């Protein structure tokens, strides 16, 4: 029973209500019993693969090792839940994992339809076990209805030769062969039975968009999701959400995503599992990269062009690589953001000061290539760690004319440092000193804060030692000199062995959650204090809450998200490498 906590959600699915049919019958795909106007349909074609992962001994060990696990298992509700599981295991003559495989193993289909109607279809591998489970649940439902003085709440009726049941007077369900069909209201169940009876009916299975999405989700997917964007976009709230985003930063980072969804009739998700890696592929039929479109700055018409692979540095938490034509992006600002905010105007004014009046679009951003990369890494403080530890971060650009523009960037950087020193000086605070150290033959510029009073060398401001590196055609802006030197090392390797661009990919985001847990653990005391102040927790409660969060994060592993286009379709892939070792 030590594996029970992993499957709480899974067992909930198997506790539906059932009516056994006298004999099994060949069953068509579940989608033939789903109406065409379904907004979203999730299908688990191989529940066994997900159950194997959920019941993996390493997963069980991870869950049971969480400090809060013992507290949860001592709760009355959890103890009662375990009692129900033991009773079902004894009554069905099987263990939990085997029982779930036999009752869910044929596949699960969940559909969301208009008017808040939900449909559920579960195909069982073992019809006899299905009958036993139904009898148990029927007995419980009748007893509870009698207890509450509503014996008529549990009742059955026939429609087109199918016996249907309701346990609460609202939901409706039936068993046909080894298949359970469930609807959140009786009319929806009748509609499903009508679709079953008429082989020529217009079901989801006959919808071209569904067929295309099903193909796009991949033949090896253990689960898939179809989103009917053609119908969903008619919902006012969804239409508003897909409207053009006038926030410059989100438009820059998420370029193409909104445009693809606006132009799409369907969205398909496909989940596959290999070893400890889960891959989720998303495909939409909307075209992107229109030279006249709002997101043209994120797409290249040249073959083989795309974002560069991410840089690898020690203690890396996150890395982002984008193909973004910054010149084209900002040059189209009047079309992209017709109601320009005061923040954007302030940004332009500040850039005018730093770049000595040069035009931001034509004289600054035009000097950069579209490849832009960002790296975030944990700092190594040695014996002088500040009380609050902040990751270092850096941005890497490629310049079109480095010999000319590197000095322009150096001047702007030094002006920014001077502005910081002037502002801090007005407040009688320590400023920064500029130095030009050399690392492995590369001289760069950095600034650091002088220590003040004794012990001030670990103040929070010492998280920052801003640095500027010009090396070849690369320009690096870093929050610390340590990261700047790590990036120098990484870029030298790249210069020796130039990487191949990721064709048809405009964005790549990698995230190491284990490394993130490391820096959060370094800030454990600060997180506990924040919990005490913000939530009024005791120190013991705040410590338990923080440790639970850190344990969960540490177990999440690594994520990699790639966005681009494939076969003229918008495409995204999310890979999640579990940390189970």
C-alpha positions in Angstrom: 0.0 0.0 0.0 3.0 2.3 0.1 2.3 3.2 -3.5 -1.3 4.4 -2.9 -0.5 8.1 -2.7 0.8 8.2 -6.3 -2.6 7.0 -7.7 -5.1 9.2 -5.9 -6.1 11.0 -9.1 -6.2 7.7 -11.1 -8.5 6.0 -8.6 -10.9 8.9 -8.8 -11.5 8.1 -12.4 -12.3 4.5 -11.6 -14.9 5.4 -9.0 -17.4 6.5 -11.6 -20.9 4.9 -11.8 -21.5 1.9 -13.9 -24.4 -0.2 -15.3 -23.4 -3.6 -16.6 -24.6 -4.7 -20.0 -25.5 -8.3 -20.6 -22.9 -8.9 -23.3 -19.9 -7.2 -24.9 -20.1 -5.8 -28.4 -17.5 -4.5 -30.9 -17.0 -0.9 -30.1 -16.1 1.9 -32.5 -13.6 4.7 -31.6 -14.8 6.7 -28.6 -14.7 9.8 -30.8 -17.7 8.5 -32.8 -19.9 9.0 -29.7 -18.7 12.6 -29.1 -20.6 15.4 -30.8 -18.8 17.6 -33.3 -19.3 20.8 -31.3 -17.0 19.5 -28.5 -14.6 22.3 -27.5 -11.9 20.2 -26.1 -11.2 16.4 -26.1 -8.5 14.7 -24.1 -7.8 11.0 -24.9 -5.5 8.7 -23.0 -4.9 5.8 -25.4 -2.4 4.0 -23.3 -3.3 4.5 -19.6 -0.9 1.7 -18.7 2.1 3.8 -19.6 1.0 6.6 -17.3 0.1 4.1 -14.5 3.6 2.4 -14.8 5.2 5.8 -14.3 2.9 6.7 -11.4 3.6 3.4 -9.6 7.3 3.5 -10.4 9.2 2.6 -7.1 11.4 5.6 -7.6 8.4 7.9 -7.8 6.9 6.3 -4.7 10.1 6.9 -2.9 10.2 10.5 -3.9 6.6 11.1 -2.6 7.0 9.2 0.6 10.3 11.0 1.4 8.7 14.5 1.4 8.6 15.7 5.0 5.0 16.6 4.8 4.0 13.0 3.7 3.7 11.7 7.2 1.5 14.6 8.2 -0.8 14.0 5.2 -1.1 10.3 5.9 -2.2 11.0 9.5 -5.2 13.2 8.4 -8.6 11.5 9.0 -9.6 12.0 5.4 -6.6 10.2 4.1 -7.0 7.3 6.5 -10.6 7.0 5.4 -9.4 7.0 1.8 -7.0 4.2 2.5 -9.8 2.2 4.1 -11.9 2.5 0.9 -8.9 1.4 -1.2 -8.4 -1.7 1.0 -12.1 -2.5 0.8 -12.1 -2.3 -3.0 -9.0 -4.4 -3.3 -10.5 -7.1 -1.1 -13.9 -7.0 -2.9 -12.4 -7.1 -6.4 -9.7 -9.6 -5.5 -6.8 -7.5 -6.9 -4.3 -4.8 -5.9 -4.8 -1.2 -6.8 -2.4 -1.0 -9.8 -3.8 -4.1 -11.4 -7.4 -3.0 -10.8 -6.7 0.4 -12.4 -5.1 -1.3 -15.4 -8.1 -3.6 -15.9 -10.7 -0.9 -15.5 -9.0 1.9 -17.3 -6.6 0.1 -19.6 -8.7 0.3 -22.8 -8.5 4.1 -22.9 -10.0 7.2 -21.4 -11.7 10.0 -23.3 -12.8 13.3 -21.7 -14.7 16.0 -23.6 -15.8 19.5 -22.7 -18.8 20.7 -24.7 -20.8 23.9 -24.9 -23.1 24.9 -22.0 -20.6 23.4 -19.4 -21.4 19.9 -20.4 -18.7 17.3 -19.7 -18.5 13.8 -21.2 -16.4 10.9 -20.1 -15.8 7.5 -21.9 -13.8 4.8 -20.2 -12.9 1.5 -22.0 -12.2 -1.3 -19.6 -10.0 -4.3 -20.3 -11.9 -6.5 -17.9 -15.7 -6.4 -18.2 -16.3 -8.7 -15.3 -14.4 -6.5 -12.9 -16.4 -3.6 -14.3 -19.6 -5.3 -13.3 -18.3 -6.0 -9.8 -17.2 -2.4 -9.3 -20.6 -1.2 -10.5 -22.4 -3.4 -8.0 -20.3 -2.1 -5.1 -20.8 1.5 -6.1 -24.5 1.0 -6.7 -24.9 -0.4 -3.2 -23.1 2.6 -1.7 -25.2 5.0 -3.7 -28.5 3.5 -2.7 -27.5 3.4 1.0 -26.4 7.0 0.9 -29.7 8.0 -0.8 -31.8 6.1 1.8 -29.8 7.7 4.6 -30.5 11.2 3.2 -34.2 10.4 2.7 -34.0 10.6 -1.1 -34.3 6.9 -2.3 -35.5 8.0 -5.7 -32.3 9.8 -6.4 -30.8 6.6 -7.6 -32.8 5.3 -10.6 -32.5 3.9 -14.0 -34.2 4.1 -17.4 -33.9 2.7 -20.9 -33.3 4.6 -24.1 -32.8 2.9 -27.5 -32.0 -0.4 -25.9 -29.4 1.1 -23.5 -30.0 1.0 -19.7 -28.9 4.3 -18.1 -28.4 5.2 -14.5 -28.1 8.3 -12.3 -26.8 8.3 -8.8 -27.6 11.9 -7.9 -30.4 13.0 -10.3 -28.1 15.1 -12.4 -25.3 13.0 -14.0 -26.2 10.2 -16.2 -24.2 7.1 -17.3 -24.4 3.7 -18.9 -22.4 0.6 -19.6 -22.3 -0.6 -23.2 -20.0 -3.7 -23.6 -16.8 -2.9 -21.8 -17.3 0.8 -22.2 -18.7 3.2 -19.6 -20.2 6.5 -20.9 -20.9 9.3 -18.6 -22.4 12.8 -19.0 -22.8 15.7 -16.6 -26.5 15.9 -17.6 -29.0 13.4 -19.0 -29.7 15.1 -22.3 -26.0 14.9 -23.2 -26.0 11.1 -22.5 -29.0 10.7 -24.8 -27.1 12.5 -27.5 -24.2 10.1 -27.1 -26.5 7.2 -27.4 -28.1 8.7 -30.6 -24.6 9.0 -32.1 -24.0 5.4 -31.3 -27.2 4.3 -33.0 -26.6 6.3 -36.2 -23.3 5.3 -37.9 -23.7 8.2 -40.4 -24.2 10.8 -37.7 -21.9 13.8 -37.6 -19.7 12.9 -34.7 -16.3 14.3 -33.7 -14.7 11.3 -35.5 -16.0 12.6 -38.8 -14.7 16.2 -38.3 -11.8 16.9 -40.6 -10.2 19.2 -38.1 -10.2 16.4 -35.5 -8.7 13.9 -38.0 -5.9 16.3 -38.9 -5.2 17.1 -35.2 -5.2 13.4 -34.4 -2.6 12.7 -37.1 -0.5 15.7 -35.9 -0.4 14.4 -32.3 1.7 11.4 -33.4 1.0 7.7 -33.7 3.3 6.9 -30.6 1.4 9.3 -28.3 0.1 7.7 -25.1 -2.3 10.7 -24.7 -3.5 13.5 -26.9 -5.7 16.6 -26.7 -7.8 18.2 -29.5 -8.9 21.8 -29.1 -11.6 23.0 -31.5 -10.3 26.5 -32.0 -12.9 27.2 -34.7 -15.6 26.9 -32.1 -13.7 28.1 -29.1 -12.7 31.4 -30.7 -16.4 32.3 -30.8 -16.4 32.5 -27.0 -16.0 36.2 -26.1 -13.4 35.6 -23.3 -11.2 33.5 -25.6 -11.5 36.0 -28.5 -10.3 38.7 -26.1 -7.4 36.7 -24.9 -6.3 36.0 -28.4 -6.4 39.7 -29.4 -3.1 41.4 -30.2 -1.0 41.9 -27.1 0.1 45.5 -26.8 2.7 44.7 -24.2 6.1 45.1 -26.0 8.0 42.6 -23.9 5.4 39.8 -24.1 5.0 40.4 -27.8 8.7 40.1 -28.3 9.1 36.9 -26.2 6.0 35.1 -27.3 6.1 36.2 -30.9 4.1 34.0 -33.3 2.1 32.1 -30.6 -0.9 34.4 -30.5 -0.7 34.9 -34.3 -0.7 31.1 -34.9 -3.7 30.6 -32.6 -5.6 33.4 -34.2 -5.1 31.8 -37.6 -5.8 28.2 -36.5 -8.9 26.0 -36.6 -7.5 23.4 -34.3 -4.7 22.8 -31.8 -3.3 19.3 -31.1 -1.3 18.0 -28.2 0.5 14.7 -28.1 2.2 13.1 -25.1 4.8 10.4 -25.5 7.0 8.7 -22.8 10.5 7.3 -23.3 12.4 6.2 -20.2 12.1 9.1 -17.8 11.5 11.7 -20.4 8.0 13.0 -21.2 7.6 14.8 -24.5 4.5 17.0 -25.2 4.1 18.2 -28.8 1.7 21.0 -29.7 0.7 21.6 -33.3 -1.7 24.2 -34.7 -2.8 24.5 -38.3 -2.5 28.3 -38.4 0.3 29.7 -40.6 2.9 32.0 -39.1 5.8 34.0 -40.6 3.8 36.1 -43.0 6.3 38.8 -44.2 3.4 41.3 -43.6 2.3 39.7 -40.4 2.6 41.1 -36.9 5.2 38.5 -35.9 7.4 38.7 -39.0 10.3 39.7 -36.9 10.5 36.2 -35.4 10.7 34.3 -38.6 13.2 34.0 -41.4 12.4 33.2 -45.0 15.9 31.8 -45.5 16.2 28.0 -45.3 18.3 26.6 -42.5 18.0 29.8 -40.4 16.8 29.7 -36.8 17.7 30.2 -33.2 21.2 29.1 -32.0 21.6 26.3 -29.5 21.8 27.5 -25.9 25.1 28.2 -24.2 26.2 25.9 -21.4 27.9 27.4 -18.3 28.5 26.1 -14.8 25.5 26.1 -12.4 23.1 27.1 -15.2 19.5 27.5 -14.0 18.0 28.6 -17.3 18.9 29.4 -20.9 16.9 31.1 -23.6 17.7 31.4 -27.3 15.6 33.5 -29.7 15.6 34.4 -33.4 14.3 37.9 -33.2 15.0 40.7 -35.7 15.1 43.5 -33.1 15.4 46.2 -35.8 12.2 45.0 -37.5 10.4 44.6 -34.2 11.0 48.1 -33.0 10.7 49.5 -36.5 7.1 48.2 -36.5 6.3 49.6 -33.1 3.7 52.0 -34.4 1.8 49.2 -36.0 2.3 46.7 -33.2 1.6 49.2 -30.4 -0.5 52.0 -31.7 -1.3 53.2 -28.2 2.3 53.3 -27.0 2.6 53.4 -23.2 4.5 56.0 -21.2 6.9 53.2 -20.3 7.9 52.8 -23.9 8.4 56.5 -24.4 10.6 56.6 -21.2 12.6 53.7 -22.5 13.3 55.5 -25.8 14.4 58.7 -23.9 16.8 56.8 -21.7 18.3 55.0 -24.7 18.8 58.4 -26.3 20.8 59.5 -23.4 23.0 56.4 -23.2 23.6 56.2 -26.9 24.3 59.9 -27.4 21.1 60.7 -29.3 21.5 57.9 -31.8 18.2 56.6 -33.3 17.3 53.5 -31.3 15.9 51.7 -34.3 18.3 52.5 -37.2 21.5 53.2 -35.3 21.4 50.8 -32.4 19.1 47.8 -33.0 20.0 47.6 -36.7 23.6 46.8 -35.6 22.5 43.4 -34.1 21.9 40.1 -35.7 18.6 38.3 -34.9 20.3 35.7 -32.7 19.7 36.7 -29.1 20.5 34.4 -26.1 20.0 34.8 -22.3 21.6 32.7 -19.5 20.7 32.6 -15.8 23.1 30.8 -13.4 23.6 30.3 -9.7 26.5 32.3 -8.2 29.5 30.9 -6.4 30.1 33.3 -3.5 32.8 31.3 -1.6 32.9 32.6 2.0 31.2 35.9 1.2 27.6 35.0 0.4 25.0 37.8 0.8 22.0 37.2 3.0 19.8 37.3 -0.1 21.4 35.4 -3.0 20.3 36.4 -6.5 21.2 34.4 -9.6 23.5 36.0 -12.2 22.1 36.7 -15.7 23.5 37.6 -19.0 22.4 38.5 -22.5 24.5 37.6 -25.6 24.1 39.5 -28.9 25.8 39.2 -32.3 26.9 42.4 -33.9 27.0 43.2 -37.6 29.9 45.6 -37.3 31.6 44.8 -34.0 34.6 47.0 -34.7 32.4 50.1 -34.9 29.5 49.4 -32.5 31.5 47.7 -29.6 32.8 51.2 -28.6 29.3 52.7 -28.9 28.0 50.0 -26.5 31.0 50.5 -24.1 30.2 54.2 -23.9 26.5 53.5 -23.3 27.4 50.9 -20.6 29.7 53.3 -18.8 27.0 56.1 -18.8 24.6 53.6 -17.2 27.1 52.8 -14.5 27.7 56.6 -14.0 24.0 57.2 -13.6 23.8 54.4 -11.0 26.7 56.0 -9.1 25.2 59.5 -9.3 21.9 58.3 -8.0 23.5 56.3 -5.1 25.8 59.2 -4.3 22.7 61.5 -3.8 21.6 59.0 -1.2 25.0 58.8 0.5 25.4 55.1 -0.6 28.5 53.4 -1.9 29.1 53.5 -5.7 30.8 51.2 -8.2 34.4 51.2 -9.4 35.1 50.4 -13.0 37.9 47.9 -13.9 39.1 46.1 -17.0 40.4 42.6 -16.0 41.5 40.0 -18.5 40.3 36.4 -18.7 42.0 33.9 -20.9 43.3 36.6 -23.2 40.0 38.6 -23.4 39.9 42.0 -21.7 36.4 43.1 -20.6 34.9 45.9 -18.5 33.3 45.3 -15.1 32.1 47.4 -12.2 31.9 46.5 -8.5 30.8 48.0 -5.3 33.4 49.0 -2.7 32.8 47.5 0.7 31.6 49.9 3.3 31.6 49.2 7.0 33.0 46.0 8.4 31.1 43.0 7.2 29.5 45.1 4.4 31.1 42.9 1.8 28.2 40.5 2.1 25.4 43.1 1.6 22.8 42.3 -1.0 24.2 44.8 -3.5 27.2 42.6 -3.9 25.1 40.2 -5.9 25.8 42.5 -8.8 29.1 43.2 -10.6 27.9 44.3 -14.0 30.2 43.4 -16.9 30.5 44.1 -20.6 32.4 41.8 -23.0 33.2 42.4 -26.6 34.7 39.3 -28.2 34.7 38.8 -32.0 31.2 39.7 -33.2 29.7 38.9 -29.8 28.6 41.5 -27.3 27.8 40.2 -23.7 26.0 42.1 -21.0 26.3 40.3 -17.7 25.2 41.0 -14.1 28.4 39.6 -12.7 32.0 39.2 -13.8 32.0 35.5 -12.9 29.2 34.8 -15.4 30.9 37.0 -17.9 34.1 34.9 -17.7 32.0 31.7 -18.0 30.4 33.1 -21.1 33.8 34.0 -22.5 34.8 30.3 -22.1 31.6 29.1 -23.7 31.8 31.5 -26.7 35.4 30.6 -27.4 34.3 27.0 -27.8 31.6 28.2 -30.1 34.0 30.2 -32.2 36.2 27.2 -32.6 33.3 25.0 -33.5 30.4 27.2 -34.8 27.0 25.6 -33.9 24.4 24.8 -36.5 21.3 26.9 -36.3 18.1 25.2 -35.3 16.2 25.5 -38.5 12.5 26.4 -38.4 12.9 27.1 -34.7 12.6 30.6 -33.4 12.6 30.0 -29.6 14.4 27.5 -27.3 14.0 27.7 -23.5 15.8 25.3 -21.1 15.2 25.2 -17.4 17.1 23.1 -14.8 14.7 22.9 -11.8 17.3 21.0 -9.7 19.7 23.9 -10.0 16.9 26.3 -9.1 16.2 24.3 -6.0 19.8 24.8 -5.0 19.6 28.6 -5.0 16.2 28.5 -3.3 17.7 26.3 -0.6 20.5 28.9 -0.2 17.7 31.4 0.5 15.8 29.1 2.8 16.0 31.4 5.8 14.7 34.3 3.7 11.8 32.2 2.4 10.9 31.2 5.9 10.9 34.8 7.1 8.7 35.8 4.1 6.2 33.1 5.0 6.0 34.2 8.6 5.5 37.9 7.6 3.1 37.3 4.6 1.0 34.5 5.9 1.3 34.8 9.7 2.7 31.3 10.0 4.7 30.1 13.0 8.4 29.5 12.4 7.7 25.7 12.5 4.8 26.0 10.0 6.9 28.3 7.7 9.8 25.9 7.8 7.7 22.9 6.9 6.0 24.7 4.1 9.3 25.9 2.7 10.9 22.5 2.9 7.9 20.9 1.1 8.3 23.4 -1.7 12.0 22.8 -2.0 11.5 19.0 -2.1 8.9 19.2 -4.8 11.0 21.6 -7.0 14.1 19.5 -6.6 12.2 16.4 -8.0 10.9 18.2 -11.1 14.1 17.7 -13.2 14.7 19.6 -16.4 12.5 21.2 -19.0 13.1 22.2 -22.6 10.7 24.1 -24.8 11.2 24.6 -28.5 8.9 26.8 -30.7 8.8 27.1 -34.5 7.2 25.7 -37.6 7.2 22.4 -39.3 5.5 21.4 -42.6 3.9 24.8 -42.7 2.3 24.2 -39.3 3.0 26.0 -36.0 4.8 23.6 -33.7 6.0 23.4 -30.1 7.7 20.7 -28.2 8.1 20.5 -24.4 10.4 17.9 -23.0 10.4 17.1 -19.3 13.2 14.9 -17.9 12.2 13.6 -14.6 14.7 13.6 -11.7 14.0 10.1 -10.3 17.5 8.9 -9.7 
